[in-house]
Amino acid sequence: MISQRAQNVQPSATLKVTGRAKELKREGKSIVSLSAGEPDFKTPGYICKAAIEAINNGQHGYTMNPGTPELREAISAKLQRENSLNYDPSQIICSNGAKQSVGFALLATVDPGDEVIIPAPYWVSYPEMTRLAEGTPITVRTSFENNFRLTADQLEEAITPKTKVLILCSPSNPTGSCYSESDLKALAEVLRKYPDILVISDEIYEYIVFEEEHVSLINSAPDLKDRVILINGFSKGFAMTGWRLGYLAAHPDIVKAVSKIQSQETSAPSSISQAAGLAAYTNDLSEVHAMRDEFKKRRDYMVESLNAIDGVDCFTPGGAFYVFPDISAHLGKTTPDGNKLETSTDLCLYLLDEFGLAVVPGDAFGEPNGLRMSYAAGMKDLEEAMDRFRKGIGCLL
Ligand SMILES: Cc1ncc(COP(=O)(O)O)c(C=O)c1O
């Protein structure tokens, strides 16, 4: 009854922990969850107001498939103003979230059997979207030592005649790691040797960077622009996850192909969300920066607390709202009940069952020696979470 395509897709590996957390909560247990992939803030008021006005003004109909001309113009202006990237509005397609943009970009470019290089730890959807496009995900494990950045040598080694796409995500979910200009220049140097390889550059966490300015791949290698599919959206920086609004910018041929797919699968995103997105990109960013500054305080607290625990090693991520500590020193240890914790999933289930702490195992992201903690939670929850984590780790033998 079920297609091979659907059977090939793995259910989200994060569900094991989040499903169990919900079960325990229902049973009345106290659970602190650092598993969320979304800001805990509310969407800024001026954006909500624009959406309400759109409703009251009767903006209730379908919009053009790639999005309203006003929003695409605002995105084009934003890319020019903030990123020094020159995209005509016709090169932009708005979607129901960056997730849809990544999925349709893969459907538009990958043929059966094509290989897609995905640095690990990766966002869980990349390999599964690649499978849905009948491509083959080639995951390349990056290292804690290099703050999980793919190196030029690793890229070169992974490339085969079947390579079609490289997916880069900076700042990264799940590690918070950011590529610097020189990292990107080194990768570009390799890509220049293989003119048929496209790059999906997922920059959805662009506004949540702490010390350095965000660097777009294309800024580091303007000559690769026609081969790069730039992905961005409103979910993370503007705390708009539920509004479902993202976009891609690319070469006109790619845009045409994605537009065809979008027109048959979903059409444009909600007219109301597009009005909200227009307000987001045509007002000042002070509220966005205030959220970023709050995330930075939390990041500093998390990194310091984690590194104070024996056998836990956490680099300081440059962006997003995740930390991804190395917990390998505790794998293979035994719980007070005599259970051996072989994997990061075992460790996370132990923390959940015994200490009511929900964090996501690195196994879900292709990195067995780590785990992801989201700090999109208030300081009180973070303090309680770190207390539980410290106790849980401290009990292991
Ligand atoms: C790396 C990455 N890309 C894309 C998305 C999708 O974002 P959106 O809510 O715009 O679909 C997410 C959301 O978790 C993400 O972490």
The ligand as an SDF file (V2000), in Angstrom:
LIG
                    3D

 16 16  0  0  0  0  0  0  0  0999 V2000
   18.9090   24.4700    9.5340 C   0  0  0  0  0  0  0  0  0  0  0  0
   17.4620   24.6950    9.3340 C   0  0  0  0  0  0  0  0  0  0  0  0
   17.0250   24.9710    8.0980 N   0  0  0  0  0  0  0  0  0  0  0  0
   15.7210   25.1980    7.8510 C   0  0  0  0  0  0  0  0  0  0  0  0
   14.7890   25.1380    8.8680 C   0  0  0  0  0  0  0  0  0  0  0  0
   13.3550   25.3470    8.5240 C   0  0  0  0  0  0  0  0  0  0  0  0
   12.8620   26.5590    8.8970 O   0  0  0  0  0  0  0  0  0  0  0  0
   11.4000   27.0330    8.5380 P   0  0  0  0  0  0  0  0  0  0  0  0
   10.6650   27.1540    9.8300 O   0  0  0  0  0  0  0  0  0  0  0  0
   11.5530   28.3380    7.8420 O   0  0  0  0  0  0  0  0  0  0  0  0
   10.7880   25.9900    7.6520 O   0  0  0  0  0  0  0  0  0  0  0  0
   15.1970   24.8460   10.1730 C   0  0  0  0  0  0  0  0  0  0  0  0
   14.2100   24.7410   11.2480 C   0  0  0  0  0  0  0  0  0  0  0  0
   14.4020   24.0760   12.2560 O   0  0  0  0  0  0  0  0  0  0  0  0
   16.5670   24.6370   10.4130 C   0  0  0  0  0  0  0  0  0  0  0  0
   17.0300   24.3820   11.6470 O   0  0  0  0  0  0  0  0  0  0  0  0
  1  2  1  0
  2  3  1  0
  2 15  2  0
  3  4  2  0
  4  5  1  0
  5  6  1  0
  5 12  2  0
  6  7  1  0
  7  8  1  0
  8  9  2  0
  8 10  1  0
  8 11  1  0
 12 13  1  0
 12 15  1  0
 13 14  2  0
 15 16  1  0
M  END
$$$$
